[in-house]
Amino acid sequence: MFNEATAAAPAPVETREEITFSATGGEYFRIWIVNLLLTIVTLGIYSAWAKVRRNQYFYSSTRLAGSSFEYHGNPVAILKGRLIALVLFGVYNVAFRYSLAAGLVMMAVFAAVMPWLLWRSLQFSLYNSSYRGIRFGFDGSARQAYLAFLGMPVLTVISLGLLTPYAHYRLKKFQHTQARYGASQFGFDARVGGFYKIYLAALGFFILTVILTAIITMVMMGLALWLIPGAEPERIGALSTIGGMLLGYPMGIACTWLIMAKLQNLVWNHTVLDAHRFQSGMRWGRLAFIYATNTLAIIFTLGLFTPFAKIRAMKYRLESISLQAHGNLDQVTAQNAGDVNATGEGMADFLGVDLSM
């Protein structure tokens, strides 16, 4: 006999949750200018507090399904990490000035510790991020980090660059499969062929840029020699080469933006959180327009447009991503994790390492 107790549970409802980013250039400009001035006045010491203040603003401005993210980084811990990074970098420079052998030894030491530092940076960044009161985490091991950050780059060099897409694929797989939200694990189901397609397209774009630059250079040289009788071919050749490179440079930058857009789409369209799947619809033309106009605005305002440019780029990149939720997002349990020091975070910041792509 049919009754409610034995009835099948309703299938989870699928909903599309958009990421929204409400930060504005005017608000961030006030944060940015104060951070900049205090960092200068304190000889860089305030930079750790500046990072926390900046991240707290960005995280609180990022919303998904009606809730915002939170950043919990400790500025004192970040400052300690940066001081350690500064000491290591100072020793590295002094060693090369002392002797080539000492410099090479320090280079080897750097190569040996860098994967560990980047691994700790991933742990720190995720542990100090939360959503709806539940923290993110990173479970990857040091051994996996050494394979992703040292082993694969070495193999890439040995292969003369042929393994670059594969190395990138292994890095993203390591990052996304070892990350978690509370007790829920992220997953990554992209295939290496997708990375090779993007890199091959970029290579074709680069070759086209080189060919067009060479053609433009030769045309400019021919016109100059024809219009200026008696001109020195060497000087005309040098000027034409510079002109051709200046015209070809924007195409090279456009190639970088093409890679950025396609990689974001590839990575996030193949990232899942339990039964929930992410989607990314970034358009290369729109991204190129934003970055090109940002660059021009920064130049013409002598750098004052920088915070506005960052907000424009971040808003587009974040709002290009959405979550195809399969059921209730609240059905995630927290998982306890110990505190994570910021040594690796400090080194990544000091060297300007960006692991987002």
C-alpha positions in Angstrom: 0.0 0.0 0.0 1.4 3.4 -1.0 2.1 5.8 1.8 4.2 9.0 2.3 6.9 7.2 4.4 7.8 4.9 1.5 7.4 7.6 -1.3 10.6 8.3 -3.2 12.4 11.5 -2.3 11.9 14.3 -4.8 14.8 14.8 -7.2 17.1 17.7 -6.3 16.2 20.9 -8.0 18.8 22.4 -10.3 19.3 26.2 -10.2 21.7 28.5 -11.9 23.4 30.8 -9.3 25.3 33.8 -10.7 28.3 35.3 -9.1 28.0 39.0 -8.5 30.7 41.5 -7.7 29.4 44.8 -6.2 32.8 46.5 -5.5 33.1 49.9 -7.2 36.1 51.8 -8.4 35.4 54.8 -6.2 35.2 52.7 -3.0 38.3 50.8 -3.9 40.2 53.9 -4.8 39.9 55.2 -1.3 41.2 51.8 0.1 43.9 51.7 -2.5 45.3 55.2 -2.0 45.3 54.8 1.9 47.0 51.4 1.6 49.6 52.8 -0.8 50.5 55.9 1.3 50.7 53.9 4.6 52.8 51.2 2.9 55.2 53.9 1.7 55.3 55.7 5.1 56.0 52.4 7.0 58.6 51.3 4.5 56.5 48.3 3.4 55.4 47.1 6.8 51.8 48.1 6.3 51.6 46.0 3.1 50.4 43.0 5.1 47.5 45.0 6.6 46.9 46.5 3.2 46.5 43.0 1.7 44.0 42.0 4.4 42.0 45.1 4.0 41.9 44.8 0.2 40.9 41.1 0.3 38.2 41.7 2.9 36.7 44.3 0.6 36.9 42.1 -2.5 35.6 39.0 -0.7 32.6 40.8 1.0 31.8 42.3 -2.4 31.6 38.8 -4.0 28.2 37.1 -3.6 26.8 33.8 -4.6 23.2 32.7 -4.0 22.6 35.7 -1.8 25.7 35.2 0.5 29.1 36.9 0.4 32.5 35.4 1.0 34.8 36.3 3.9 38.6 36.6 4.3 40.2 35.9 7.6 43.9 36.4 7.0 46.0 37.6 9.9 48.2 40.5 8.8 50.8 39.7 11.5 51.2 36.2 10.1 51.4 37.6 6.5 54.0 40.1 7.6 56.2 37.4 9.2 55.9 35.4 5.9 57.0 38.4 3.9 59.9 39.1 6.2 61.1 35.5 5.8 60.7 35.9 2.0 62.7 39.1 2.1 65.5 37.5 4.0 65.7 34.5 1.6 65.7 36.8 -1.4 68.4 39.0 0.2 70.6 36.0 0.9 70.1 34.8 -2.7 71.3 38.2 -4.1 74.3 38.4 -1.7 75.3 34.9 -2.6 75.6 35.7 -6.3 77.6 38.8 -5.5 79.9 36.8 -3.4 80.6 34.1 -5.9 79.0 32.2 -8.8 79.2 28.9 -6.9 77.4 30.4 -3.9 74.8 31.9 -6.1 74.2 28.5 -7.8 73.9 26.8 -4.4 71.3 29.4 -3.3 69.5 28.9 -6.7 69.3 25.2 -6.0 68.0 25.9 -2.4 65.3 28.2 -3.9 64.2 25.6 -6.4 64.1 23.0 -3.5 62.0 25.1 -1.2 59.7 26.9 -3.7 57.2 24.1 -4.2 56.8 23.8 -0.4 56.3 27.5 -0.1 53.7 27.6 -2.9 51.9 24.5 -1.3 51.7 26.4 2.0 50.4 29.5 0.2 47.5 27.4 -1.3 46.7 26.1 2.2 46.8 29.5 3.8 44.7 31.2 1.1 42.0 28.6 1.2 41.9 28.1 4.9 41.5 31.9 5.4 38.5 32.0 3.0 35.0 31.2 4.0 31.4 31.2 2.6 28.3 31.0 4.8 30.5 30.5 7.9 32.2 27.4 6.4 35.9 27.6 5.5 37.6 26.3 2.4 40.7 24.0 2.7 43.4 22.3 0.7 44.4 18.7 1.3 47.2 18.3 -1.3 50.4 16.8 0.0 53.9 18.2 -0.2 54.9 15.3 -2.5 52.1 16.3 -4.9 53.2 19.9 -4.7 56.8 19.1 -5.6 55.6 17.1 -8.6 53.3 20.0 -9.8 55.6 22.9 -9.0 59.1 21.4 -9.7 58.9 18.0 -11.4 56.6 19.1 -14.2 58.5 22.4 -15.0 61.8 20.4 -15.2 60.1 17.9 -17.6 58.8 20.9 -19.6 62.3 22.3 -20.0 63.7 18.8 -21.0 61.0 18.5 -23.6 61.8 21.9 -25.0 58.4 23.2 -24.1 56.4 20.4 -25.6 55.0 19.4 -22.2 53.9 22.9 -21.2 50.2 22.3 -21.7 50.5 19.0 -19.9 52.3 20.7 -17.0 49.5 23.3 -16.8 46.9 20.6 -16.9 48.6 18.7 -14.0 48.8 22.0 -12.0 45.1 22.8 -12.3 44.2 19.2 -11.6 46.3 19.3 -8.4 44.8 22.6 -7.3 41.1 21.8 -8.0 41.0 18.2 -6.9 42.7 18.9 -3.6 40.6 21.9 -2.7 37.5 21.5 -0.6 34.6 23.6 0.9 34.1 22.3 4.4 33.8 18.5 4.0 32.8 18.7 0.3 35.6 18.1 -2.2 36.1 19.9 -5.4 36.7 17.9 -8.6 38.3 18.5 -12.0 37.3 16.5 -15.1 39.0 18.4 -17.9 41.3 16.5 -20.3 44.8 17.4 -21.3 43.7 17.7 -24.9 41.8 20.9 -24.1 45.0 22.5 -22.8 46.9 21.5 -25.9 44.2 23.0 -28.2 44.5 26.4 -26.4 48.3 26.4 -26.5 48.4 25.4 -30.1 45.9 28.2 -31.0 48.1 30.7 -29.0 51.2 29.4 -30.9 49.4 29.9 -34.3 48.4 33.4 -33.2 52.1 34.1 -32.2 53.4 32.8 -35.5 50.9 35.0 -37.4 52.0 38.0 -35.3 55.7 37.4 -36.2 54.8 37.1 -39.9 52.8 40.2 -39.9 55.4 42.1 -38.0 58.1 41.0 -40.5 55.9 42.1 -43.4 55.1 45.5 -41.8 58.8 46.0 -41.2 59.8 45.2 -44.8 57.0 47.5 -46.2 58.0 50.3 -43.9 61.7 49.9 -44.9 60.8 49.9 -48.6 58.6 53.0 -48.4 61.3 54.8 -46.3 64.0 54.0 -48.8 61.8 55.1 -51.7 60.6 58.3 -50.1 64.0 59.3 -48.7 66.6 59.0 -51.4 70.1 58.7 -50.1 69.0 57.5 -46.7 71.3 55.1 -44.8 69.8 51.5 -45.2 71.1 50.5 -41.7 69.4 53.4 -39.9 66.2 52.9 -41.9 66.3 49.2 -41.2 66.7 49.8 -37.5 63.8 52.3 -37.4 61.6 50.1 -39.5 62.2 47.1 -37.2 61.3 49.2 -34.1 58.1 50.4 -35.9 57.2 46.9 -36.9 57.7 45.6 -33.3 55.6 48.5 -31.9 52.7 47.5 -34.3 53.1 43.8 -33.6 53.3 44.3 -29.8 49.5 44.8 -29.4 48.9 41.5 -31.2 51.2 39.7 -28.8 49.2 41.2 -25.8 46.0 40.2 -27.5 47.3 36.6 -27.7 47.8 36.7 -23.9 44.2 37.8 -23.4 43.0 35.0 -25.7 44.8 32.5 -23.5 43.4 34.0 -20.3 39.8 33.8 -21.6 40.0 30.3 -23.0 41.8 28.9 -20.0 39.3 30.4 -17.5 36.5 28.8 -19.5 38.2 25.5 -19.8 39.2 25.3 -16.1 35.9 26.4 -14.6 33.6 24.5 -17.1 35.3 21.3 -15.8 35.3 22.1 -12.1 32.7 20.6 -9.8 31.8 20.7 -6.1 30.1 17.4 -5.2 27.0 17.5 -7.5 27.3 21.2 -8.2 29.0 22.3 -11.4 30.7 25.6 -12.3 30.3 27.3 -15.7 32.3 30.1 -17.3 31.3 32.1 -20.4 34.1 34.6 -20.7 34.3 36.2 -24.1 37.8 37.0 -25.4 36.6 40.2 -27.3 35.1 41.7 -24.1 38.1 40.8 -22.0 40.5 42.4 -24.6 38.4 45.6 -24.7 38.4 45.9 -20.9 42.2 45.3 -20.6 43.0 47.6 -23.6 40.9 50.5 -22.3 42.2 49.9 -18.8 45.8 50.1 -20.0 45.1 53.4 -21.9 43.3 54.9 -18.9 46.2 54.0 -16.6 48.7 55.6 -18.9 46.7 58.8 -19.4 45.9 59.2 -15.7 49.5 58.5 -14.6 48.5 55.4 -12.7 45.5 56.9 -10.8 43.1 54.7 -12.8 44.7 51.5 -11.5 42.1 50.7 -8.8 39.3 51.3 -11.2 41.0 49.1 -13.8 41.4 46.3 -11.2 37.7 46.5 -10.3 36.6 46.4 -14.0 38.7 43.4 -14.8 37.8 41.5 -11.6 34.1 42.2 -12.0 34.1 40.7 -15.5 36.2 37.7 -14.6 34.0 36.8 -11.6 30.7 37.5 -13.2 31.6 35.3 -16.1 31.4 32.4 -13.7 28.2 30.8 -12.4 27.3 27.7 -10.4 24.8 25.1 -11.6 23.5 24.1 -8.2 22.2 20.5 -7.9 20.1 20.8 -4.8 20.6 22.9 -1.7 23.9 24.7 -1.2 23.4 24.6 2.6 23.9 20.8 2.7 27.6 21.2 3.4 29.2 20.3 6.7 32.2 22.0 8.2 35.5 20.3 8.7 37.9 21.2 11.4 41.5 22.2 10.3 44.4 23.5 12.1 45.8 27.0 11.6 48.1 27.4 8.7 51.1 29.8 8.8 51.7 32.4 6.1 55.3 31.7 5.1 54.4 30.4 1.7 51.8 33.2 1.3 54.5 35.8 2.0 56.9 34.3 -0.6 54.2 34.1 -3.3 53.3 37.7 -2.7 56.9 38.8 -2.6 57.6 37.1 -6.0 54.3 38.1 -7.5 53.2 34.5 -8.1 49.7 34.2 -9.3 48.2 30.7 -9.2 44.7 31.7 -10.4 45.3 30.6 -14.0 
